[in-house]
Amino acid sequence: MGPQKKYLFCPFNACSTLLIDEEPEDTKQAQCPHCKGVFCAKCKVPWHTEFNCDMFQKLRDKGEDQQLEELAKNKNWRRCPSCKYYVERRDGCSYIKCRCGYAFCYNCGVRASLTSHTRQCPSCHK
C-alpha cells in the first residue's frame, strides 16, 4: 500500500475546489489549477506576500485586527485622527487629506489648516 494522499481545498471562496496535495512539505506557494489563484499550501490561505509563514501563523492566532495593525506598521500607514481610516502617503509634502475631509500632518497627526498651507508642519517641522 502506497503513501496516503493528502487533500486540501482551494482557499478562495469563489472556487473551493478539492485538490490533491502532492507538493513536498517545504513547498509553500501553489496555484489552483481550476481558478489559477495563488495560495500558501502550508498555511492554506491565499498567498500572504507581506509576512512569512511563521509570522502569518502568529498573527492569525491573534486575529485579523492584529494582522491589519502589523501590516499598517510594516507599510508605514497612518490612521486618520478623525475617522480612524488607514491612509497612505506616497509622495509630496507631509500634509494629507483623508476621504472624510480631515486634513492632517502625516508625520505627527496634527490638524492641518485648510486655509493656509505651509511647506513644513509647524508642529513637527517635517
C-alpha angles and dihedrals in degrees: 000000000000128000115299115255118242121217135199136175124241103258094222109102093216090057115026091167116173108247134189110237101225097151123111116259093255094055111104110165115067137162126223108236090212106049097014090229115153115230143167109259091196097052095029093225135108109289112290106213098175099055137038117238096263093052091044091052092050092048093045089058089053094049140248094292091060090047091054092047092051092047091049090050092050092047093043092237120165132213120236107248089221108045100011092232114149114249133184127210112208101178144332129063124341095260118098133179116216123218087255089063097251112136120205146154109273091213104049105010097235114151113262123224110242092201100052118032119189129191093242130040109252089217105050098013093227 
